């Protein structure tokens, strides 16, 4: 399972989370890119007005996931196992992870982070 995790490149917490997931990338199947990149909304089939609503996963088959499912797919690709996605699909776990993701996403600018990706890599943002 390979694909690209799209994230808010202007968010220090999001950048920090992506760097953490990249450290787990044993397979090389995980790529990352900021949601602010040119043509990302069209590539993912999402209206531009909704592009920053959640992290997005775009896998090699063309499927697009968002939110907690996207993060689980990225971790699964990094580790080379579908276990994170299987756990996510357990009834109750999905609802819990989705609720936590929504809370963190709506308060992401209050969490500690690092220099946002788009500040340190302005080309492509």
Secondary structure, DSSP 8 states (H G I E B T S, - for coil): --EEEEE-TT-HHHHHHHHHHHHT-SSS-EEEEETTSTTHHHHHT--GGGGGGS-EEEETTS-EEEHHHHHHHHHHHHHT-SHHHHHHTSTTHHHHHHHHHHHHHHTGGGS---S-HHHH--TT-
